[in-house]
Amino acid sequence: MSVKIRLQRHGKKGKPFYWIVAADARSKRDGKFLEKIGTYNPTVNPAIIDLNLDKAVQWLHNGAQPTDTARAILSYKGALLKHHLDGGVRKGALTQEQADAKLASWLEEKVGKVDAKKDGLSKKQADAKAKALKAEKEANEKRAAKAEAAATPEVVEEVAEVEQTVAEVLQTEAPAEEVVTETAAEVVEVPQTEVVAEVTETVTETVTEVVEAPETEAPAEEVVAEVEETVAETPETEAPTEEAVAEVAPEVEAAAEETPAADEAKDETKA
């Protein structure tokens, strides 16, 4: 019976996972097998291979023939090298200790190569990630610049609208200030007129009292002084008050002249 070392497929669709088996050459690929000697997972980098080295070498000693993929896996894990060294030991070309030392040094070198490959892959992934991050940052900066450039005209338009609104408000406030000024002037003029009227009325009453009181001994100058004091007690109406005093002064002087005449007439009557 011819025996082959080959792969038996397992796993999901698109995610293969293989068993390394020794099976009859006449059986189907995924059919019966004689012994399972390892597994092989090609979906990762580097691929994961779990192989029982002693069983694989034993089947090779018994004459099992590996397929092409199985031969590559056995060579990768050192099964073919051990099979070759065991043949040299059987022929007496070298001792078992020498064969084991050569195999150990080869396996150590192989592990170093695998580790170096893993480090290289990790570095490559890190570089690719950094490059992608840099590209993403540049894209974000460009996007932000475009957004800022697009938003700038809107800001300019908003500033122009605000300036226009301020100008309109200022134009509206100017007429309002004029109206307020005119109203204030009217309010100021009204009290001045009333004060002038009050002062005139007071002066007239004083003159009347002077004329009606024949026995009044106060001279006309005192009457004029009282009138001037009354006028001085009305602040913020200086100009109108002076005009009132000027109008009333002739009447006061006339009354003062009539008072001495009246006193003389009384003296003559008594005599």
LUMVOBA-435007 format. One line per field, with one value per residue (C-alpha): y, x, z. Coordinates in steps of 0.25 Angstrom, whole numbers, plus 5000, padded with zeros to 4 digits. Each point is the difference from the previous one (the first is absolute). Example, Ala and Ser with C-alpha at 12.3 -4.5 7.8 and 13.67 -1.06 7.14 Angstrom:
BEGIN
py = 4982|5014 .
px = 5049|5006 .
pz = 5031|4998 .
//
This chain:
BEGIN
py = 5000|5014|5010|5015|5012|5010|5011|4998|5012|5006|5013|5010|5005|5010|4996|4987|4992|4987|4988|4993|4985|4987|4993|4990|5005|4994|5007|5013|5013|5003|4985|4990|5001|4992|5010|5015|5006|5015|5012|5012|5013|5009|5012|5007|5006|4992|4988|4991|4986|4990|4987|4988|4999|4986|4994|5007|4994|4986|5000|5005|4988|4991|5005|5010|5010|5014|5009|5013|5009|4989|4999|5015|5000|4989|5007|5013|4992|4992|4986|4998|5004|4991|4988|5003|5000|4987|4994|5005|4994|4987|4999|5004|5013|5008|4997|5003|5011|5007|4998|5006|5012|5003|4999|5010|5010|5000|5001|5012|5007|4997|5006|5013|5001|4999|5010|5010|4998|5002|5013|5005|4997|5008|5012|5000|5000|5011|5008|4998|5004|5013|5003|4998|5009|5011|5000|5001|5012|5007|4997|5005|5013|5002|4998|5010|5010|4998|5002|5012|5006|4997|5007|5013|5006|4997|5007|5012|5001|5000|5011|5008|4998|5004|5013|5003|4998|5009|5011|4999|5001|5012|5007|4997|5005|5014|5005|4994|5009|5012|4998|4998|5013|5008|4994|5004|5014|5001|4995|5010|5012|4997|5002|5012|5006|4996|5006|5013|5001|4997|5011|5010|4997|5002|5013|5005|4996|5007|5013|5000|4998|5012|5009|4996|5002|5015|4999|4991|5006|4990|5007|4996|4994|4990|4995|4999|4992|4990|4999|4997|4989|4994|5000|4994|4988|4995|4992|4996|5012|5011|5006|5000|5005|5012|5003|5000|5009|5010|5000|5002|5011|5012|4997|4998|5014|5006|4995|5005|5014|4999|4996|5013|5009|4993|5002|5015|5001|4993|5010|5012|4995|4998|5014 .
px = 5000|5005|5000|5000|5002|4990|4991|4985|4992|4991|4995|4989|4998|5011|5007|5008|5006|5008|5004|5013|4997|5006|4989|4999|5002|4988|4991|4993|5006|4991|4997|5006|5015|5009|5006|4999|5014|4998|4992|5002|4993|5003|4990|5011|5014|5009|4992|4998|5005|4999|5007|5004|5015|5002|4988|5002|5015|4994|4991|5011|5008|4989|4999|4989|5000|4997|4992|5006|4994|5002|5015|5001|4994|5009|5013|4995|4999|5013|4994|5007|5014|4998|4996|5013|5009|4994|5004|5014|5000|4995|5011|5010|5004|4998|4995|4987|5005|5006|4987|4992|5010|4998|4985|5000|5008|4992|4987|5006|5004|4986|4993|5009|4996|4985|5001|5007|4989|4990|5007|5001|4985|4997|5008|4994|4986|5004|5006|4987|4992|5008|4999|4985|4999|5009|4991|4988|5005|5004|4986|4994|5008|4996|4986|5000|5007|4989|4990|5006|5002|4985|4996|5008|4991|4988|5007|5003|4986|4995|5010|4995|4986|5003|5007|4988|4991|5008|5000|4985|4999|5009|4991|4988|5006|5004|4985|4996|5011|4995|4986|5005|5008|4988|4991|5010|5000|4985|5000|5011|4992|4987|5006|5007|4987|4992|5011|5000|4985|5001|5011|4992|4987|5008|5006|4987|4994|5011|4998|4985|5003|5010|4990|4988|5008|5002|5006|5011|5013|5009|5007|4999|5014|4996|4988|5010|5009|4989|4996|5015|5001|4987|5006|5013|4993|4996|5012|5002|4991|5010|4997|4985|5000|5009|4990|4989|5007|5003|4985|4996|5010|4993|4988|5007|5007|4987|4994|5012|4998|4985|5003|5007|4990|4989|5008|5001|4985|4997|5009|4993|4987|5004|5005 .
pz = 5000|4996|5011|4998|5009|4996|5004|5004|4999|5011|5005|4994|4986|4997|5013|4998|5010|4997|5007|4997|4999|4995|4992|4989|4986|4995|5011|4997|5004|5012|5002|5009|5005|5008|5009|5003|5002|5000|4996|4990|5000|4988|5003|5008|4997|5003|4999|5013|4999|5011|4996|5008|4995|5005|4994|4987|4999|5004|4988|4991|5005|4997|4985|5001|4988|5003|4990|4995|5011|5011|4995|5002|5014|5004|4995|5007|5013|4998|4999|4986|5007|5011|4991|4992|5013|5005|4987|5002|5014|4995|4990|5010|4994|5013|5014|5006|5008|4988|4993|5012|5001|4985|5001|5012|4993|4988|5008|5008|4987|4994|5013|4998|4986|5004|5011|4990|4990|5011|5005|4985|4998|5013|4996|4987|5006|5009|4989|4992|5011|5003|4985|5000|5012|4994|4987|5008|5008|4987|4994|5013|4999|4985|5004|5011|4991|4989|5011|5005|4986|4998|5013|4998|4989|5010|5011|4991|4996|5015|5003|4989|5004|5015|4995|4991|5012|5009|4990|4999|5015|5000|4990|5007|5013|4994|4998|5013|5007|4992|5005|5014|4999|4995|5011|5011|4994|5001|5014|5004|4993|5007|5015|4996|4994|5013|5009|4992|5002|5015|5001|4993|5008|5013|4996|4996|5013|5007|4992|5003|5015|5000|4993|5009|5013|5001|5014|4996|5004|4993|4989|4985|5000|5011|4991|4988|5009|5003|4986|4996|5011|4995|4986|5006|5006|4987|4994|4986|4995|5000|4987|5001|5014|4996|4989|5010|5009|4989|4996|5015|5004|4994|5008|5013|4998|4997|5012|5008|4995|5003|5015|5004|4993|5008|5013|4997|4997|5013|5008|4994|5003|5015|5000 .
//
